[in-house]
Amino acid sequence: MTSAAREGAPDSRAAFQVDLHGVVDLLARHLYSSPRVYLRELLQNGVDALTARGLLPEAQRGAGGILVTPCADGSLEVRDDGVGLTPTEAVELLATIGRSSKRDEDLGAGREEFLGQFGIGLLSAFMVAETIELVSRSARDTGAPPVRWLGHADGRYELAEIAHDDPDVPADGGSLVRLHPRRDMEHWLAAETVMALAEDVGGLLPVPVIVTTTLEDGTSVGRRVSAPALPWATGTAPAVERDRRLTAYAERTLGFTPLARIDLDIPLAGLTGVAYVLPAALAPTSTAHHRVYLRRMLLSTATADLLPPWAFFVRCVVDVAALRPTASREGLYDDEVLVATRDALGRQVRAWLLATLAERSPLATAFLRTHHLAVRALALQDDEMLELAAQVLPFESTLGTTTLADAADRLAGERLLFTTDLEEFRRLAPVAAAQDLLLVNGGYVYDDELLARVAARFPAWRVSRVAADDVAHTLEEVEPLRELEVTDALAAASTALGSADCDVVLRRFEPTTLPALLLRDTEGDHARAAAATAAAADDLWGGIVAGLAKPARPRRLVLNDDNATVRALLAGDAGPVQDAGVHALYVTSLLASGRPLHDGEARLLDGALRTLLDGAFAPPSSTDPSAPPHEGDPR
């Protein structure tokens, strides 16, 4: 390059200029979910500084602790006995945003015993503070002068060396951070808020975290909010005492008394903790929120993907070391390590579940009563759980609550029939129960898929979906003379239901209070749906659908000849009133299953009721058709 070119060309090595105000706005609006993380970030800095000091020669190590003090003027002070900063380190960390520094390396950036990065963590405090003051003295280089850094939310900062005898300088090395609140953010630095945040985010830290509070008489009292050991650490306490302690921890932290607990331990992920079994049932689609600590600092109270979806019946509290946090350190990065950890946790929960259900204990009974959906969900993908589920899972049936294994034993080789929707079971159950026909309700969530898996796994049980003929064959046929007597009435009834694609047959069955039973054929319903689609589609698509659809088998409305209403209907004269009665029996049979009516069915019921009411309220016919109508006669 020529000298002229060098003189006229801009310096290609110039650094970006960073607007601190924009960085603060980025942190507040896009990185962190809430201003409450500011105290966690300050505690992280303090813990990392204490950890780094613990790596110094023994003569340079201190007692180690963090002191949090809400001040009377509304400010907040956070002191630590950590490694502190030299003036050079302060420039690297506090004057340049996002730059790697030698102290980052000294503090172990990327090493698992350290939690975060100092500079970004400190800047997060601008979400609640108008100014941040940092006073620090190095414990590594005791001869280096202390420094004071004063940063403002508008992007200005001042960095200066100060005297060792300044009252803010930690006597034995360490740092002091002082926050002055922003307008409308004063409540975040209030004593009660600070105490609650410190207990929440730092309650499991291994270092002493002391929060000072001022009593009514003006005296200050320090309270340790951190725990020397994890709540689930085994220690030397008796098992009963440990159970009591962990139950109390769940009540205090999660807000419920657990039905049971599962110890979790995955050494490769550096994970320990407890999975608490919920005392009440939840929908399978509900999102599980787990409490996750990263090296004993609270990371998140709402981590959703820690366990497989079928394990929605537990809530975990875990401490991890090898999992990677997100940029905001409010969640876990979804990588291959988290996937492997999720699988390992799922195996531990599954092992507990198999062992518990195999015992047939009061706990197993209570668990099945509350969380049977979780067992069903796991049985859909796990053969071992499927075999156990067939032995212990309760199913609704026409002969009471039963397990599939008990039902198969009772049938002794006969077919084990099930319905795939609740409406069908409600429609068939009264008749099936009266005929002593065992019918299992597979209409609840997971049940139809589970029964299909059981059918493949246990072919000797002859598990199959109920068909219309299975029920029809159990109903008693009427005597030939009686059937001949009502042939015309049955033909008229079938004609009346022609638009509904429904035949009418006569049988005798219990209970006699049930006038009619509607038998539907699944393949016929599918064929009718295809025919409706073909009729509504254009010529090309309609022709394709019509060519694929099989002829629809009609539904069957089975009238009960032992029912007085049915006998009266069949004995009446053919005409609109009899047709209306048939329509009413058809629609009420649909309603008996709990299924809502379609528009055509609702119109059918409305017309039937109108005809019946017109017939009931019509005036008596006159013997003289030419006589004048009496008062009120619609003629």
Secondary structure, DSSP 8 states (H G I E B T S, - for coil): --HHHHHHS--TT------HHHHHHHIIIII-S-TTHHHHHHHHHHHHHHHHHTTS-GGG-----EEEEE-TTS-EEEEE-S----HHHHHHHHSSTT---HHHHHTTTT-TT----HHHHHHGGGGTEEEEEEEEE-SSSTTS--EEEEEETTS-EEEEE--TT-TTS-TTSEEEEEEEE-TT-GGGGSHHHHHHHHHHHHTT-SS-EEEEEE-TTS-EEEEE-S-SS-TT--TTS-HHHHHHHHHHHHHHHTSS--SEEEEEEEGGGTEEEEEEE-SS---TTS---EEEEETTEEEEEEE-SSS-GGGTTEEEEEEESSS-B-TTSSSB--SHHHHHHHHHHHHHHHHHHHHHHHTT-HHHHHHHHHHHHHHHHHHTT-HHHHHHHHHH--B-BTTSSB-HHHHHHHHTTS-EEEESSHHHHHHHHHHHHHTT--EEE--STTHHHHHHHHHHH-GGG-EEE--HHHHHTTSEE--HHHHHHTHHHHHHHHHHTGGGTEEEEEEE-S-TT--EEEE--HHHHHHHHHHHHHHHS-HHHHHHHHHH------EEEEEETTSHHHHHHHHS-SSHHHHHHHHHHHHHHHHHTT----HHHHHHHHHHHHHHHHHHHS----S-TTS---TT---
